Amino acid sequence: MHKKLPFPKTYTLTPIFRLLLQFVSDRFVLLSLVSYAFGLALYIYEYLKYKVDPFRFLEWKLTQYYVNYFEHGFVKRGILGTLSQPFLQLWPNNELLPYVLIIALSGFFALTFFTVVSRAIVKLENKLPTSEQHKIQAFRAMIAIGAVGFAQLAYDVGRYDLPNILILMLSIYYILRSQFAPVVLLTMLGILNHEAYIFYGVPLICSVVLSKSFDRNISLRPAQLFITLTAPQSLRAWALILACATLAIIILSQGNPVELSNISAKRGLNAWDRGILEPYVGSSPVETLLVFLILFILYGWLYSFYRWNKRGPDLIFISTLCPILLFAMGIDIGRWITIIFFVVAVSVYVNIIAFGFTLQPGTFRRSWSLLFFALPIGPIGIETLFPYLQLLGKGLSRLMVLV
């Protein structure tokens, strides 16, 4: 009598699909560079067609390089501007210099991100037999050519998010090596860089610290969870939470920065002028439905990943839900989806590397919807989803009218 499987019968990837994944995996470097260039294509198109300022797409990012602790006090998002000031003051009247700084730093962060992700993927591959490594190849495709990979990094170039994602990855690295002091410093840096880190970086880090302290033997039942959270092993997590809460209260209670002297940098001041909450209410029913569908795909796959490993949702799983609160903080839905994707990806990495999880057979054949993130459809966008597809749709509409 055959043993009953926890899932319905699945099938291996088709030969053609395997070849496509292998093609992307073998050309990861080249396709990542092509994808990065593709993410900038819309800005190049606007420049060539409308003769606009070639750096116009960076104007909204300038402010974060000017708001600093020296001139504006201990304000939110001031660490990057503080670190940039010595460089900017070398040639204070050079209007091109800030753009050069943004592009140089963004390139550095993108290369660092590429290196970190490449090593993480190799480490995951080493956990699997050769016959099963095609499961990781799909992750390579998502980063190389997918909507939340290098195309998005280029499209949203100069933003705070990429440095904070790198800070999250580096923090996890130190946690797994049982080095807590660097984690505290990195977490503080992430909050100083952008307060949104409180909602996606801090929860995941604290949950991993607790899970590692108790060898993942943490029950979510109220009585047992209370005992766990009051045990001596939880002191590190509580110390980190207290430090983060204190820092968050200090920076969020400060007044808005004074008027900036640089005129071109004023366009981004709304990030400091408005309050904490600016909820996303949906620009259209279709877009709202699409947001829910994308989140359903991500969390549905994560839940099936837990089920395959015969585990129920735990603190790490719950921590991946915390970034959903970002939709109440701002309307940059493309950014929030990108962050959620990487938080889920990091949680999967931690569970495989540290807690013995495995990827289920036919991972991407069964969860075919997850491959949506590996399609080369351009960046996922910022305030609106899939700007390249929207542009393509408008072009096809005009073509249909002419026909």
C-alpha positions as CSV (number, residue, x, y, z in Angstrom):
1,M,0.0,0.0,0.0
2,H,1.4,3.4,-1.1
3,K,2.0,6.1,1.5
4,K,-0.5,8.9,1.1
5,L,1.2,12.1,-0.2
6,P,0.5,15.4,1.5
7,F,-0.3,17.0,-1.9
8,P,-2.0,15.8,-5.1
9,K,0.2,14.2,-7.7
10,T,2.6,16.6,-9.4
11,Y,4.7,16.5,-12.5
12,T,8.2,17.5,-13.3
13,L,9.0,20.6,-15.3
14,T,8.6,20.1,-19.1
15,P,11.9,19.9,-21.0
16,I,11.2,23.2,-22.8
17,F,10.6,25.0,-19.5
18,R,13.7,23.4,-18.0
19,L,15.7,24.7,-21.0
20,L,14.3,28.2,-20.6
21,L,15.2,28.3,-16.9
22,Q,18.7,26.9,-17.6
23,F,19.2,29.5,-20.3
24,V,18.4,32.3,-17.8
25,S,20.5,30.7,-15.1
26,D,23.6,30.3,-17.3
27,R,23.4,33.9,-18.5
28,F,22.5,35.4,-15.2
29,V,25.1,38.2,-15.4
30,L,24.3,39.2,-19.0
31,L,20.5,39.1,-18.6
32,S,20.8,41.0,-15.3
33,L,22.7,43.8,-17.1
34,V,20.2,43.8,-20.0
35,S,17.3,43.9,-17.6
36,Y,18.9,46.8,-15.7
37,A,19.2,48.7,-19.0
38,F,15.6,47.8,-19.9
39,G,14.5,49.4,-16.6
40,L,16.0,52.7,-17.8
41,A,14.6,52.4,-21.3
42,L,11.5,54.4,-20.5
43,Y,13.5,57.4,-19.3
44,I,15.8,57.2,-22.4
45,Y,12.7,57.0,-24.6
46,E,11.2,60.2,-23.0
47,Y,14.5,62.0,-23.4
48,L,14.9,61.1,-27.1
49,K,11.2,61.8,-28.0
50,Y,10.4,64.8,-25.9
51,K,14.0,66.3,-25.4
52,V,13.4,66.6,-21.6
53,D,16.2,67.0,-19.1
54,P,18.1,63.6,-19.1
55,F,18.1,63.6,-15.3
56,R,14.5,64.6,-14.8
57,F,13.6,61.1,-13.5
58,L,16.0,61.6,-10.6
59,E,14.7,65.0,-9.4
60,W,12.3,63.5,-6.9
61,K,15.3,61.5,-5.4
62,L,17.5,64.6,-4.9
63,T,16.1,65.7,-1.6
64,Q,17.3,62.6,0.3
65,Y,20.9,63.6,-0.5
66,Y,20.4,67.1,1.0
67,V,18.4,66.5,4.1
68,N,21.0,65.9,6.8
69,Y,21.6,66.1,10.6
70,F,23.9,69.0,10.4
71,E,21.4,71.5,9.0
72,H,18.0,70.0,9.8
73,G,18.4,68.2,13.1
74,F,17.8,64.6,13.9
75,V,15.1,64.1,11.2
76,K,13.9,60.9,9.5
77,R,15.7,59.7,6.4
78,G,18.7,61.9,7.2
79,I,21.5,59.4,7.3
80,L,22.1,59.2,3.6
81,G,22.2,63.0,3.2
82,T,24.5,63.3,6.2
83,L,26.9,60.8,4.6
84,S,26.7,62.6,1.3
85,Q,27.4,66.1,2.5
86,P,31.2,65.9,2.5
87,F,31.1,64.9,-1.1
88,L,28.5,67.4,-2.2
89,Q,30.3,70.3,-0.4
90,L,33.5,69.7,-2.5
91,W,31.7,71.4,-5.5
92,P,28.6,73.1,-4.0
93,N,27.7,74.9,-7.2
94,N,28.0,72.0,-9.5
95,E,24.4,71.0,-10.5
96,L,25.6,67.8,-12.1
97,L,27.3,66.5,-9.1
98,P,24.2,65.2,-7.1
99,Y,23.1,63.2,-10.2
100,V,26.5,61.7,-10.5
101,L,26.4,60.7,-6.8
102,I,23.0,59.1,-7.2
103,I,24.0,57.1,-10.2
104,A,27.3,56.0,-8.7
105,L,25.7,54.9,-5.4
106,S,22.9,53.2,-7.1
107,G,25.4,51.3,-9.3
108,F,27.4,50.3,-6.3
109,F,24.3,49.1,-4.4
110,A,23.1,47.2,-7.5
111,L,26.5,45.4,-7.9
112,T,26.5,44.6,-4.2
113,F,23.0,43.3,-4.5
114,F,23.9,41.1,-7.5
115,T,26.9,39.7,-5.5
116,V,24.9,38.9,-2.4
117,V,22.0,37.3,-4.2
118,S,24.3,35.3,-6.4
119,R,26.1,33.9,-3.4
120,A,22.8,33.2,-1.6
121,I,21.5,31.3,-4.6
122,V,24.7,29.2,-4.9
123,K,24.4,28.4,-1.2
124,L,20.8,27.2,-1.7
125,E,21.8,25.2,-4.7
126,N,24.4,23.4,-2.6
127,K,21.6,22.3,-0.3
128,L,19.9,20.4,-3.2
129,P,20.9,17.5,-5.4
130,T,21.8,18.3,-9.0
131,S,18.5,16.8,-10.3
132,E,16.5,19.4,-8.2
133,Q,18.6,22.5,-8.9
134,H,16.1,23.7,-11.5
135,K,14.0,24.9,-8.6
136,I,16.6,27.5,-7.8
137,Q,17.0,28.5,-11.4
138,A,13.5,30.0,-11.3
139,F,14.6,32.3,-8.5
140,R,17.5,33.4,-10.7
141,A,15.0,34.2,-13.5
142,M,12.9,36.3,-11.1
143,I,15.9,38.4,-10.1
144,A,17.5,38.6,-13.6
145,I,14.5,39.4,-15.8
146,G,11.5,39.5,-13.5
147,A,9.4,42.6,-12.6
148,V,10.8,42.9,-9.1
149,G,14.5,42.2,-10.1
150,F,17.1,44.4,-11.9
151,A,14.5,46.1,-14.1
152,Q,12.8,47.5,-11.0
153,L,16.1,48.5,-9.4
154,A,16.9,50.6,-12.5
155,Y,13.4,52.0,-12.9
156,D,13.4,53.2,-9.2
157,V,17.1,54.1,-9.2
158,G,18.3,56.2,-6.3
159,R,15.6,55.1,-3.8
160,Y,16.3,54.1,-0.2
161,D,14.8,50.6,-0.6
162,L,17.8,48.8,-2.1
163,P,20.2,49.8,0.7
164,N,17.7,48.6,3.3
165,I,17.1,45.3,1.5
166,L,20.9,44.8,1.6
167,I,20.9,45.7,5.3
168,L,18.3,43.1,5.9
169,M,20.2,40.4,4.1
170,L,23.4,41.3,5.9
171,S,21.6,41.2,9.3
172,I,20.3,37.7,8.5
173,Y,23.9,36.7,7.7
174,Y,25.1,37.8,11.1
175,I,22.2,36.3,12.9
176,L,22.9,32.9,11.4
177,R,26.5,33.3,12.5
178,S,25.3,34.1,16.1
179,Q,26.8,37.6,15.9
180,F,24.2,40.0,17.5
181,A,26.1,43.3,17.9
182,P,26.4,44.0,14.1
183,V,22.6,43.2,13.8
184,V,21.7,45.9,16.2
185,L,23.9,48.5,14.4
186,L,22.6,47.5,11.0
187,T,19.0,47.6,12.2
188,M,19.5,51.1,13.6
189,L,21.1,52.1,10.2
190,G,18.1,50.7,8.3
191,I,15.6,52.8,10.4
192,L,17.7,55.9,10.0
193,N,17.7,55.4,6.3
194,H,14.0,54.9,6.0
195,E,11.4,54.5,8.8
196,A,9.5,51.9,6.7
197,Y,12.2,49.4,7.7
198,I,10.4,49.2,11.0
199,F,7.6,47.3,9.2
200,Y,9.5,44.8,7.2
201,G,13.1,44.6,8.4
202,V,12.6,44.7,12.2
203,P,9.8,42.0,12.4
204,L,11.7,39.5,10.3
205,I,15.0,40.1,12.1
206,C,13.4,39.7,15.6
207,S,11.5,36.6,14.5
208,V,14.7,35.0,13.2
209,V,16.6,35.9,16.4
210,L,13.8,34.3,18.5
211,S,13.5,31.2,16.3
212,K,17.3,30.7,16.4
213,S,17.5,31.2,20.2
214,F,14.8,28.5,20.7
215,D,15.9,26.3,17.8
216,R,12.6,27.2,16.2
217,N,10.6,25.4,18.9
218,I,8.1,28.3,19.4
219,S,4.4,27.7,19.7
220,L,1.9,30.4,18.8
221,R,-0.5,29.3,21.4
222,P,-1.0,32.3,23.8
223,A,0.1,30.6,27.0
224,Q,3.2,28.9,25.5
225,L,4.1,32.0,23.5
226,F,4.0,34.1,26.6
227,I,6.4,31.7,28.3
228,T,8.7,31.9,25.3
229,L,8.7,35.7,25.1
230,T,9.4,36.0,28.9
231,A,12.3,33.5,28.8
232,P,15.9,34.7,29.2
233,Q,16.6,33.6,25.6
234,S,14.2,36.4,24.4
235,L,16.2,39.2,26.0
236,R,18.2,39.9,22.8
237,A,15.0,40.2,20.7
238,W,13.4,42.5,23.3
239,A,16.5,44.6,23.5
240,L,16.5,45.1,19.8
241,I,12.7,45.9,19.8
242,L,13.2,48.5,22.5
243,A,16.1,50.1,20.8
244,C,14.2,50.3,17.5
245,A,11.1,51.7,19.2
246,T,13.1,54.3,21.0
247,L,14.9,55.4,17.8
248,A,11.6,55.4,15.8
249,I,9.9,57.6,18.4
250,I,12.8,60.1,18.4
251,I,13.0,60.5,14.6
252,L,9.3,60.5,13.9
253,S,8.6,63.1,16.6
254,Q,11.0,65.6,15.1
255,G,9.7,68.6,13.1
256,N,10.0,68.9,9.3
257,P,13.3,70.0,7.9
258,V,13.8,73.6,7.1
259,E,13.5,74.8,3.5
260,L,16.3,73.5,1.3
261,S,18.6,76.0,-0.4
262,N,18.9,73.9,-3.5
263,I,15.9,74.7,-5.7
264,S,16.1,71.5,-7.7
265,A,15.9,69.4,-4.6
266,K,12.6,70.9,-3.3
267,R,10.4,68.6,-5.4
268,G,10.9,65.7,-2.9
269,L,10.1,67.6,0.2
270,N,6.6,66.2,0.5
271,A,8.1,63.1,2.1
272,W,8.9,65.2,5.1
273,D,5.9,67.6,4.9
274,R,3.2,64.9,5.1
275,G,2.3,62.7,8.0
276,I,3.1,59.0,8.6
277,L,-0.1,57.7,7.0
278,E,-1.0,58.1,3.3
279,P,-3.0,55.0,2.7
280,Y,-3.3,53.4,-0.7
281,V,-7.0,53.3,-1.8
282,G,-6.6,52.0,-5.3
283,S,-6.5,54.1,-8.5
284,S,-8.9,51.6,-10.2
285,P,-10.7,48.3,-9.3
286,V,-8.5,46.4,-11.7
287,E,-5.3,47.7,-10.1
288,T,-6.6,46.9,-6.6
289,L,-7.6,43.4,-7.7
290,L,-4.1,42.9,-9.2
291,V,-2.5,44.0,-5.9
292,F,-4.6,41.4,-4.0
293,L,-3.8,38.8,-6.6
294,I,-0.1,39.3,-6.4
295,L,-0.1,39.2,-2.6
296,F,-2.2,36.0,-2.8
297,I,0.3,34.4,-5.1
298,L,3.2,35.2,-2.8
299,Y,1.7,34.3,0.5
300,G,-0.2,31.3,-1.0
301,W,3.1,29.8,-2.2
302,L,4.8,30.6,1.2
303,Y,2.0,28.7,3.0
304,S,2.4,25.7,0.7
305,F,6.1,25.8,1.4
306,Y,5.4,25.5,5.1
307,R,2.8,22.7,4.5
308,W,5.2,20.7,2.5
309,N,7.7,20.8,5.4
310,K,4.9,19.8,7.7
311,R,5.1,23.0,9.6
312,G,2.4,25.5,10.5
313,P,2.7,29.3,10.3
314,D,5.3,30.5,12.9
315,L,6.8,33.8,14.0
316,I,8.9,34.0,10.8
317,F,5.8,33.5,8.6
318,I,3.8,36.1,10.6
319,S,6.7,38.6,10.3
320,T,6.4,38.4,6.5
321,L,2.8,39.7,6.8
322,C,4.0,42.9,8.6
323,P,5.1,44.7,5.3
324,I,1.4,44.8,4.2
325,L,1.2,47.7,6.6
326,L,3.3,49.7,4.2
327,F,0.1,50.1,2.0
328,A,-1.2,52.4,4.8
329,M,2.0,54.5,4.7
330,G,2.1,55.4,1.1
331,I,0.8,54.9,-2.4
332,D,4.0,53.5,-3.9
333,I,2.4,50.1,-4.4
334,G,5.1,48.8,-6.7
335,R,7.8,49.4,-4.1
336,W,5.8,47.7,-1.4
337,I,5.2,44.6,-3.5
338,T,9.0,44.5,-4.3
339,I,9.8,44.7,-0.6
340,I,7.3,42.0,0.3
341,F,8.8,39.7,-2.4
342,F,12.3,40.0,-0.9
343,V,11.0,39.6,2.6
344,V,9.3,36.4,1.6
345,A,12.4,35.3,-0.3
346,V,14.7,35.9,2.7
347,S,12.3,34.0,5.0
348,V,12.5,31.0,2.6
349,Y,16.3,31.3,2.5
350,V,16.5,31.3,6.3
351,N,14.1,28.3,6.7
352,I,16.2,26.3,4.2
353,I,19.6,27.2,5.5
354,A,19.0,27.3,9.2
355,F,16.0,25.2,10.0
356,G,16.2,22.3,7.5
357,F,13.3,23.2,5.2
358,T,13.2,21.9,1.6
359,L,11.6,23.0,-1.6
360,Q,8.7,20.7,-2.5
361,P,8.9,18.6,-5.7
362,G,7.5,20.4,-8.7
363,T,7.6,23.7,-6.8
364,F,7.2,25.9,-9.8
365,R,5.2,23.4,-11.9
366,R,2.5,23.2,-9.2
367,S,2.7,26.9,-8.2
368,W,2.9,28.0,-11.8
369,S,1.4,31.4,-10.8
370,L,4.7,32.2,-9.0
371,L,6.4,32.2,-12.3
372,F,4.5,35.4,-13.0
373,F,7.5,37.1,-11.2
374,A,9.9,35.6,-13.7
375,L,8.3,37.1,-16.8
376,P,10.3,39.8,-18.6
377,I,7.5,42.4,-18.6
378,G,9.5,45.3,-17.4
379,P,9.6,46.8,-13.9
380,I,6.6,46.4,-11.5
381,G,6.5,50.2,-11.1
382,I,6.2,52.7,-8.3
383,E,2.8,54.4,-7.9
384,T,1.2,52.4,-10.8
385,L,1.8,48.8,-11.7
386,F,3.6,47.6,-14.8
387,P,4.3,51.0,-16.6
388,Y,5.8,49.3,-19.6
389,L,2.7,47.1,-20.1
390,Q,0.5,50.2,-19.8
391,L,2.6,52.0,-22.4
392,L,2.4,49.0,-24.7
393,G,-1.4,48.9,-24.2
394,K,-1.7,52.6,-25.2
395,G,0.4,51.9,-28.3
396,L,-1.7,49.0,-29.3
397,S,-4.9,51.1,-28.8
398,R,-3.6,53.8,-31.1
399,L,-2.6,51.2,-33.6
400,M,-6.1,49.6,-33.5
401,V,-7.6,53.1,-34.1
402,L,-5.4,53.6,-37.2
403,V,-6.3,50.1,-38.5
